[in-house]
């Protein structure tokens, strides 16, 4: 009984939770953590009143909700008992990611499909804004059974994540170093980007210069920038780094690399306007693959992790809770744009 009470007390510091929500989530957590199991007797209403000081109506409301959801059952004159160990059917999952680009939509669709119909999934976006990220974490803590999070690469991020129970957090997309032993399904940017550039070096050398558009202090990974610089130095490649593409500035004899789809679409449009033949007059490399890049202009060369696989692995972790710490490989797709 004391362990169940403690599970509920662990949620007291979360101001955004009502007493009713603390009781419901605390009991679900107790079952999920195997503090109690199917058939076990739960504390009486009077015990909760004595230990927690909650109103009788609040406790009765929480028990009524759990009975309605099939998680506990009431036996006449005997009390409330755990009805199932499978609380996953009532699991609420919070998904916190950067934004909803095409490739992240691919992750989401595979993640949502992998979870099945009986799990509630709420999605939040931080847009690489740390204040937004911190605010969302504070608002969702204690309200969900699982937290699937694409973390912002910041020294302050580990402290924010510590507000959540480590065993209920899965990091996706980005991997960050922390003192906690988090589960993760992420991509790697440094070596994978460098290896992609190296594999493309002979085609890149056909052009006079390679131009990489990179916005400092953005969601773009610094590891890709560092890999690009390393590649140019190691293979004596002439290239420059610019913050953004200026409409109409496309030049023959250049190969352009961008992480942003909107820049890519703008450049492809300009190449058509200027009558430049892609793959000979001008070249393009893009980060993060999708079906559009497979089709448009006979295909754009990309290197990208498999976001569909990442989504499937994330869903599998939520359902089965088997420890996972995996980097999803990056795949180079060499198409006609070089």
Secondary structure, 3 states (H helix, E strand, C coil): CHHHHHHHHCCCCCCCCCHHHHHHHHHHHHHHCCCCCCCCECCCHHHHHHHHCCCHHHHHHHHHHHHHCCCEEEECCCEEEECCCCHHHHCEEEEEECCCCHHHHHHHHHHHHHHCCCCEEEEEECCCCHHHHHHHHHHHCCCCCEEEECCCCCCCHHHHHCCCCHHHEEEEECCCCCCCCCEEEECCCHHHHHHHHHHCHHHHCCCCEEEEECCCCCCCCHHHHHHHHHHHHHCCCCEEEECCCCCCCCCCCEEEEECCHHHHHHHHHHHHHCCCCECCCEEEEEECCCHHHHHHHHCCEEEEECHHHHHHHHHHHHHHCCCCEEECCEEEECCCCC
